[in-house]
Amino acid sequence: MLTVYSDTHHEQAGKAELINGTLMPCFENPSRADMVREAVDAAGFPRIGPTDHGKEPILAVHRENYVRFLETFWERWSRPSRRSATGRDYDALPLIWPTRCFRQVEPEDIDGQLGYFSMDAGTPVTKGTWTAIYGSAQTALTGADRLLAGENGVFALCRPPGHHAAADVFGGYCFFNNAAIAAQYLRDKGCSRVAVLDVDYHHGNGTQSIFYDRADVLFASIHGDPRTEFPFYLGFADEKGEGAGLGFNHNFPLPAGSDVPAWMGALADACRVISAFRPDALVVSLGLDTYQGDPISTFKLDTPEFISMGEQLGRLGVPTLFCLEGGYAVGPIGANAVAVLSGYDSTARS
């Protein structure tokens, strides 16, 4: 399968994230994408770099003030200010959020904006964040271009991931929603209907919120039950969409520790929904943190199940763009990615 990859992901290398009530080394780090790249190369998949599409396709999904905040953040953060006479040269994490008791008004101060545009303290903004997230979005867009040019399946090796990012919110290691940007781009380039399937352990809250009131982009997600799993506040089964989008959002939450039959059953249900929608293209948010050894997830899939996942997606008969999302068991992440993609190729081309 053709793979699109950019080395710019190395620019996002945060020092620490807040998790389990303490600062720890970031689970989301460059070694993830490096291991996947090595595995796809070893499997003989052809690999290309991204083409620069500019900011316009990003702005088709993300709000202008949010994109401007991210693009200018480090220059503003690191300049001398009343908080630091010499400027701040360390990664940024938010300290306050506009929760229910506050007004939803964008502050002028950068510290206030940091909380206004974020949803957690586990996603550091670094000196290289803009370069990395811009390259990740271009990777997804280039994959979409190759799908439009006739490729049956393409793997966008995106890092940082994207599915937690909403129109103007970052978090969950995500800044730009690569899958949503690609889906919107496919729509803008002539696809009448696009489906997005999220198979990450954690619900793709950002993707859901972006397309929640639309009938032209169907969203389906298989994930840990938000009553006990991040991101906690979205991803319930009764979230069906609203307005024109009613009936085009499908969540399949599963209890923590769910086994292979439960997960594969949910995948079969999601595939039936996608097949009935009859999309012109499918975008898969390919989270690999459903692996049984993942350090921050609890599902029980092993490498053979990733092959089966790919085979089932290939049988849908829909041109498919895979965008890398989560997966934090770095050792086997490459093998699991190749398993999905090889499984897809084996049935999509048969």
C-alpha positions as CSV (number, residue, x, y, z in Angstrom):
1,M,0.0,0.0,0.0
2,L,1.3,3.5,-0.9
3,T,2.4,5.3,2.3
4,V,2.7,9.0,2.7
5,Y,5.2,10.1,5.4
6,S,7.0,13.3,6.6
7,D,10.0,13.6,8.8
8,T,8.6,16.9,10.2
9,H,6.8,14.9,12.9
10,H,10.1,14.8,14.8
11,E,9.6,18.5,15.6
12,Q,6.9,17.6,18.1
13,A,8.8,16.0,20.9
14,G,7.2,17.1,24.2
15,K,9.1,16.7,27.4
16,A,6.2,15.7,29.7
17,E,2.4,15.2,29.9
18,L,0.1,15.3,32.9
19,I,-1.4,11.8,33.3
20,N,-2.5,9.8,36.4
21,G,-2.1,13.0,38.4
22,T,1.6,13.5,37.7
23,L,4.0,14.7,35.0
24,M,5.4,11.8,33.0
25,P,7.4,11.4,29.8
26,C,5.0,11.7,26.8
27,F,3.5,8.5,25.5
28,E,3.0,10.2,22.2
29,N,6.5,10.7,20.9
30,P,8.5,10.4,17.7
31,S,9.5,6.8,18.2
32,R,5.9,5.8,17.4
33,A,6.0,7.0,13.8
34,D,9.6,6.0,13.3
35,M,8.7,2.4,14.2
36,V,5.8,2.4,11.8
37,R,7.9,3.9,9.0
38,E,10.5,1.2,9.5
39,A,7.9,-1.5,9.4
40,V,6.2,-0.3,6.2
41,D,9.6,0.1,4.5
42,A,10.5,-3.5,5.5
43,A,7.2,-4.7,4.1
44,G,8.1,-3.1,0.8
45,F,5.3,-0.6,0.7
46,P,6.1,2.3,-1.6
47,R,6.6,5.6,0.3
48,I,6.3,9.2,-0.8
49,G,6.5,12.6,1.0
50,P,3.6,15.0,1.3
51,T,2.7,17.8,-1.1
52,D,2.1,21.2,0.4
53,H,-1.6,22.2,0.0
54,G,-1.4,25.4,2.0
55,K,-3.6,26.3,4.9
56,E,-6.9,26.5,2.9
57,P,-7.9,22.8,3.4
58,I,-7.0,23.1,7.1
59,L,-9.2,26.2,7.4
60,A,-12.1,24.3,5.8
61,V,-12.2,22.3,9.1
62,H,-10.5,24.5,11.8
63,R,-11.5,28.0,12.8
64,E,-9.2,30.8,11.7
65,N,-8.5,32.2,15.2
66,Y,-7.5,28.7,16.4
67,V,-5.1,28.1,13.4
68,R,-3.6,31.5,14.0
69,F,-3.1,30.7,17.7
70,L,-1.2,27.6,16.9
71,E,0.8,29.1,14.1
72,T,2.0,32.1,16.2
73,F,2.0,30.4,19.6
74,W,5.8,29.8,20.1
75,E,6.8,33.2,19.0
76,R,4.4,34.8,21.5
77,W,5.1,32.2,24.3
78,S,8.9,32.7,24.0
79,R,9.1,36.4,23.8
80,P,9.9,38.5,27.0
81,S,6.8,39.3,28.9
82,R,5.6,40.3,32.4
83,R,5.7,36.6,33.3
84,S,9.2,36.0,32.1
85,A,11.7,38.8,31.4
86,T,13.8,36.5,29.1
87,G,10.9,34.6,27.5
88,R,9.7,31.1,28.1
89,D,11.8,28.4,26.4
90,Y,10.0,25.4,27.8
91,D,6.9,23.4,26.6
92,A,3.5,24.9,27.4
93,L,0.7,23.2,29.3
94,P,-2.5,25.0,30.2
95,L,-3.3,26.0,33.8
96,I,-7.0,27.0,33.6
97,W,-10.0,26.1,31.3
98,P,-13.3,27.9,30.6
99,T,-15.5,25.3,32.5
100,R,-19.2,25.6,33.0
101,C,-19.0,28.5,35.5
102,F,-17.1,30.7,33.0
103,R,-18.0,32.7,29.9
104,Q,-16.9,31.2,26.6
105,V,-14.9,34.3,25.5
106,E,-11.5,34.1,23.9
107,P,-8.9,36.0,26.1
108,E,-6.3,38.3,24.7
109,D,-3.6,36.8,27.0
110,I,-1.7,33.8,25.7
111,D,-2.0,31.9,28.9
112,G,-5.8,32.4,28.8
113,Q,-5.9,31.3,25.2
114,L,-3.9,28.2,26.0
115,G,-6.7,27.0,28.2
116,Y,-9.5,28.4,25.9
117,F,-8.3,26.3,23.0
118,S,-7.4,23.1,24.9
119,M,-9.2,20.3,26.6
120,D,-6.4,18.7,28.7
121,A,-2.9,19.1,30.2
122,G,-1.5,16.1,28.4
123,T,-0.8,17.7,25.1
124,P,2.3,20.0,25.4
125,V,2.7,22.8,22.8
126,T,6.4,22.9,21.9
127,K,8.7,25.0,19.7
128,G,8.2,22.5,16.9
129,T,4.4,21.9,17.2
130,W,3.3,24.0,14.3
131,T,5.9,22.4,11.9
132,A,4.8,18.9,13.0
133,I,1.1,19.4,12.8
134,Y,1.2,21.3,9.5
135,G,3.2,18.4,8.1
136,S,0.8,15.8,9.5
137,A,-2.2,17.6,7.9
138,Q,-0.3,17.7,4.5
139,T,0.4,14.0,4.9
140,A,-3.3,13.3,5.1
141,L,-4.2,15.6,2.3
142,T,-1.6,14.0,0.0
143,G,-3.1,10.7,0.8
144,A,-6.5,12.0,-0.1
145,D,-5.1,13.3,-3.4
146,R,-3.7,9.9,-4.3
147,L,-7.1,8.3,-3.4
148,L,-8.7,10.7,-5.8
149,A,-6.1,9.8,-8.5
150,G,-7.2,6.2,-8.4
151,E,-5.3,4.5,-5.6
152,N,-7.5,1.9,-3.9
153,G,-5.9,2.3,-0.5
154,V,-3.4,4.8,0.9
155,F,-1.8,5.0,4.3
156,A,-1.1,8.5,5.7
157,L,1.5,8.0,8.4
158,C,0.3,11.0,10.4
159,R,2.0,12.2,13.5
160,P,0.9,14.0,15.6
161,P,-2.5,12.2,15.5
162,G,-5.7,14.2,15.1
163,H,-9.0,12.6,16.0
164,H,-9.4,14.4,19.4
165,A,-9.0,17.9,17.8
166,A,-12.2,19.8,17.2
167,A,-12.7,22.9,15.1
168,D,-11.0,25.0,17.7
169,V,-9.8,22.7,20.5
170,F,-6.7,20.6,20.9
171,G,-6.0,17.8,23.3
172,G,-5.5,14.1,23.5
173,Y,-2.1,14.6,21.7
174,C,-4.0,16.1,18.8
175,F,-4.0,19.6,17.2
176,F,-5.2,19.4,13.6
177,N,-7.8,16.7,12.9
178,N,-6.1,15.0,10.0
179,A,-8.9,12.5,9.2
180,A,-11.5,15.3,9.2
181,I,-9.3,17.5,7.0
182,A,-8.9,14.7,4.6
183,A,-12.6,13.8,4.6
184,Q,-13.6,17.4,4.0
185,Y,-11.0,17.7,1.2
186,L,-12.5,14.6,-0.5
187,R,-15.9,16.2,-0.3
188,D,-14.6,19.4,-1.7
189,K,-13.0,17.5,-4.6
190,G,-16.1,15.8,-5.7
191,C,-17.0,12.9,-3.4
192,S,-20.7,13.1,-2.6
193,R,-20.5,11.0,0.5
194,V,-17.5,10.2,2.8
195,A,-17.5,7.9,5.8
196,V,-15.0,8.2,8.7
197,L,-14.4,5.1,10.8
198,D,-12.5,5.5,14.0
199,V,-11.0,2.3,15.4
200,D,-8.8,4.0,18.1
201,Y,-9.3,2.9,21.7
202,H,-10.4,6.4,22.6
203,H,-13.4,8.0,21.1
204,G,-12.8,10.5,18.3
205,N,-14.6,13.3,20.0
206,G,-13.1,15.9,17.7
207,T,-14.2,14.2,14.5
208,Q,-17.7,13.6,15.8
209,S,-18.1,17.3,16.8
210,I,-16.9,18.5,13.4
211,F,-19.4,16.5,11.4
212,Y,-22.2,16.1,14.0
213,D,-24.8,18.1,12.1
214,R,-24.0,16.9,8.6
215,A,-25.5,14.1,6.4
216,D,-22.7,14.1,3.8
217,V,-20.1,12.7,6.2
218,L,-20.9,9.7,8.3
219,F,-19.0,9.1,11.4
220,A,-18.7,5.7,13.2
221,S,-16.4,4.9,16.2
222,I,-15.5,1.8,18.1
223,H,-14.0,2.8,21.5
224,G,-13.8,2.3,25.2
225,D,-16.9,3.3,27.1
226,P,-16.6,7.0,28.0
227,R,-18.1,6.3,31.4
228,T,-14.7,5.0,32.3
229,E,-12.3,5.9,29.4
230,F,-10.8,9.1,28.0
231,P,-12.2,11.5,26.8
232,F,-15.1,10.8,29.2
233,Y,-17.5,13.4,28.0
234,L,-18.4,12.2,24.5
235,G,-18.8,8.9,22.7
236,F,-22.0,7.5,24.1
237,A,-24.3,5.2,22.1
238,D,-27.2,7.7,22.1
239,E,-25.3,10.4,20.3
240,K,-26.8,10.0,16.8
241,G,-26.2,13.4,15.3
242,E,-28.4,16.5,15.1
243,G,-30.2,18.5,12.5
244,A,-29.3,17.3,9.0
245,G,-26.8,15.0,10.6
246,L,-29.4,13.0,12.7
247,G,-28.8,9.3,12.1
248,F,-25.3,9.8,10.6
249,N,-23.3,9.5,13.8
250,H,-22.8,6.0,15.2
251,N,-20.9,5.2,18.4
252,F,-20.1,1.7,19.5
253,P,-18.7,2.0,23.1
254,L,-17.3,-1.2,24.6
255,P,-16.4,-1.9,28.3
256,A,-12.8,-1.7,29.4
257,G,-11.1,-5.1,28.9
258,S,-13.4,-6.1,26.0
259,D,-12.2,-9.2,24.2
260,V,-11.7,-10.0,20.5
261,P,-15.3,-11.3,19.8
262,A,-16.8,-8.2,21.3
263,W,-14.6,-5.9,19.3
264,M,-14.9,-7.7,16.0
265,G,-18.7,-7.8,16.5
266,A,-18.7,-4.0,16.9
267,L,-16.6,-3.7,13.7
268,A,-19.1,-5.8,11.8
269,D,-21.9,-3.5,13.0
270,A,-19.9,-0.4,12.0
271,C,-19.2,-1.9,8.6
272,R,-22.9,-2.6,8.0
273,V,-23.6,1.1,8.8
274,I,-20.9,2.2,6.4
275,S,-22.0,-0.1,3.6
276,A,-25.6,1.1,3.9
277,F,-24.4,4.7,3.6
278,R,-22.7,3.9,0.3
279,P,-19.8,6.3,0.6
280,D,-17.5,7.3,-2.3
281,A,-14.5,7.2,0.0
282,L,-13.7,5.9,3.5
283,V,-11.3,7.5,5.9
284,V,-10.1,5.3,8.7
285,S,-8.7,6.8,11.9
286,L,-6.3,4.0,12.5
287,G,-5.6,3.8,16.2
288,L,-3.5,0.8,17.2
289,D,-4.0,1.2,20.9
290,T,-6.6,-1.6,20.9
291,Y,-3.6,-3.9,21.0
292,Q,-3.6,-6.1,24.1
293,G,-0.2,-4.8,25.3
294,D,-0.9,-1.1,25.0
295,P,0.2,0.8,28.1
296,I,-2.8,3.2,28.3
297,S,-5.6,1.0,26.9
298,T,-7.3,-2.3,27.9
299,F,-8.7,-4.0,24.8
300,K,-7.4,-7.5,23.9
301,L,-6.6,-7.4,20.1
302,D,-3.4,-9.0,19.0
303,T,-1.6,-8.8,15.6
304,P,-3.8,-11.5,13.9
305,E,-6.9,-9.4,14.7
306,F,-5.4,-6.4,13.0
307,I,-5.1,-8.5,9.9
308,S,-8.7,-9.5,10.2
309,M,-9.7,-5.8,10.7
310,G,-8.0,-4.9,7.4
311,E,-9.6,-7.8,5.6
312,Q,-13.0,-6.7,6.8
313,L,-12.5,-3.1,5.7
314,G,-11.2,-4.3,2.3
315,R,-14.4,-6.2,1.7
316,L,-16.3,-3.0,1.9
317,G,-15.1,-2.2,-1.6
318,V,-14.6,1.5,-0.9
319,P,-11.4,3.5,-1.7
320,T,-9.9,3.9,1.7
321,L,-7.4,6.4,3.3
322,F,-5.9,5.2,6.6
323,C,-4.7,8.0,8.9
324,L,-2.5,7.0,11.8
325,E,-3.9,7.9,15.2
326,G,-2.9,6.4,18.6
327,G,-1.0,3.3,19.6
328,Y,1.6,3.5,22.4
329,A,3.0,0.0,22.6
330,V,6.0,1.2,20.5
331,G,7.6,-2.2,20.0
332,P,4.8,-3.9,18.0
333,I,3.1,-0.8,16.6
334,G,4.8,-1.2,13.2
335,A,3.8,-4.9,12.9
336,N,0.3,-4.1,13.8
337,A,0.0,-1.2,11.3
338,V,1.4,-3.4,8.5
339,A,-1.1,-6.2,9.5
340,V,-4.0,-3.9,9.0
341,L,-2.8,-2.5,5.7
342,S,-1.8,-6.0,4.4
343,G,-5.1,-7.4,5.4
344,Y,-6.9,-4.6,3.6
345,D,-4.8,-5.1,0.4
346,S,-5.5,-8.9,0.4
347,T,-9.2,-8.5,0.2
348,A,-9.6,-5.1,-1.6
349,R,-7.6,-6.4,-4.6
350,S,-9.0,-9.9,-4.7
